[in-house]
Amino acid sequence: MPLLMLYYLVKISLSALVIVLVSEVAKRSSGFAALIASLPMTSLLAFIWLRAEGEAPVKIAELSEQIFWLIIPSLVLFPLFAGLLRYGMAFWSSLMVSTVVTAICYLAMVPLLRRLGVIL
């Protein structure tokens, strides 16, 4: 197996492991699963993979700063989804509505951040 293919297999496996870990822990403790899921693991993994691939620190720093600003619209999803479920809306409908609203928030935030020079 070529080294590059093995490298991608490791990346995919470790990344998938995080998702499986959260879903399995959630079956036993939603609080602990929420703690794990709230950690910026995707970002941390991206930083590690970029560094391992020799990316310049300044590019990794730019990614980190842009992630920070783009977390803001993503925060809409969680309380909206929970509220819709508690209100009695069906799971898939709640997920769809909260995802669409979150997407709209992203669509509003990205041009604003571009205008402010935060993201390219």
C-alpha positions as CSV (number, residue, x, y, z in Angstrom):
1,M,0.0,0.0,0.0
2,P,1.5,3.4,-0.9
3,L,2.5,5.6,2.0
4,L,0.2,8.4,0.9
5,M,-2.8,6.0,0.9
6,L,-1.9,4.7,4.3
7,Y,-1.6,8.3,5.6
8,Y,-5.1,9.1,4.4
9,L,-6.4,5.9,5.9
10,V,-5.0,6.9,9.3
11,K,-6.5,10.4,8.9
12,I,-9.9,9.0,8.1
13,S,-9.8,6.4,10.8
14,L,-8.9,8.8,13.6
15,S,-11.4,11.4,12.4
16,A,-14.2,8.7,12.3
17,L,-13.2,7.4,15.7
18,V,-14.1,10.8,17.2
19,I,-17.6,10.6,15.8
20,V,-18.1,7.0,17.0
21,L,-16.8,7.9,20.4
22,V,-19.2,10.7,20.9
23,S,-22.2,8.7,19.7
24,E,-21.3,5.8,21.9
25,V,-20.7,7.9,25.0
26,A,-24.0,9.7,24.4
27,K,-25.8,6.4,25.0
28,R,-24.5,6.4,28.6
29,S,-24.0,10.1,29.4
30,S,-25.3,13.0,27.4
31,G,-23.4,15.4,29.5
32,F,-20.0,13.7,29.0
33,A,-20.8,13.2,25.3
34,A,-21.6,16.9,25.0
35,L,-18.3,17.8,26.7
36,I,-16.4,15.6,24.2
37,A,-18.4,16.9,21.2
38,S,-17.9,20.5,22.3
39,L,-14.2,20.2,22.2
40,P,-12.8,21.6,19.0
41,M,-11.6,18.1,17.9
42,T,-12.3,18.7,14.2
43,S,-10.2,21.9,14.3
44,L,-7.5,20.3,16.4
45,L,-7.3,17.4,14.0
46,A,-7.1,19.8,11.0
47,F,-4.3,21.7,12.7
48,I,-2.4,18.5,13.3
49,W,-2.9,17.2,9.8
50,L,-1.8,20.6,8.3
51,R,1.3,20.7,10.5
52,A,2.1,17.1,9.6
53,E,1.8,18.0,5.9
54,G,4.3,20.9,6.4
55,E,1.9,23.8,6.2
56,A,3.3,27.1,7.3
57,P,2.3,28.2,10.9
58,V,0.9,31.4,9.6
59,K,-1.6,29.5,7.4
60,I,-2.7,27.4,10.4
61,A,-3.1,30.6,12.5
62,E,-5.3,32.0,9.8
63,L,-7.5,28.9,9.8
64,S,-7.7,29.1,13.6
65,E,-8.8,32.8,13.5
66,Q,-11.4,32.1,10.8
67,I,-12.8,29.1,12.7
68,F,-13.3,31.4,15.7
69,W,-15.4,33.8,13.8
70,L,-17.4,31.1,12.1
71,I,-18.3,29.4,15.4
72,I,-20.7,32.3,16.0
73,P,-23.4,31.4,13.4
74,S,-23.0,27.7,14.3
75,L,-24.1,28.4,17.9
76,V,-27.7,29.1,16.6
77,L,-28.1,25.4,15.7
78,F,-27.9,23.9,19.3
79,P,-30.5,25.9,21.2
80,L,-32.8,26.1,18.3
81,F,-32.7,22.3,17.7
82,A,-33.2,21.6,21.4
83,G,-36.1,24.1,21.6
84,L,-37.9,22.7,18.6
85,L,-37.6,19.1,20.0
86,R,-38.8,20.3,23.4
87,Y,-41.7,22.1,21.7
88,G,-42.8,18.8,20.3
89,M,-41.5,19.1,16.7
90,A,-40.4,15.8,15.1
91,F,-36.7,15.0,15.2
92,W,-36.1,15.2,11.4
93,S,-38.2,18.4,11.0
94,S,-36.3,20.0,14.0
95,L,-33.0,19.0,12.5
96,M,-34.0,20.4,9.1
97,V,-35.3,23.7,10.4
98,S,-32.4,24.3,12.7
99,T,-29.9,23.4,9.9
100,V,-31.6,25.7,7.4
101,V,-31.7,28.6,10.0
102,T,-28.0,27.9,10.8
103,A,-27.1,28.0,7.1
104,I,-28.9,31.3,6.7
105,C,-26.9,32.7,9.6
106,Y,-23.7,31.5,7.9
107,L,-24.8,33.1,4.6
108,A,-25.3,36.4,6.5
109,M,-22.0,36.1,8.5
110,V,-19.6,35.3,5.7
111,P,-20.2,38.5,3.7
112,L,-19.9,40.5,6.9
113,L,-16.6,38.9,7.8
114,R,-15.3,39.4,4.3
115,R,-16.2,43.1,4.4
116,L,-14.4,43.4,7.7
117,G,-11.3,41.6,6.3
118,V,-11.6,38.7,8.7
119,I,-11.9,35.9,6.1
120,L,-11.1,35.8,2.4
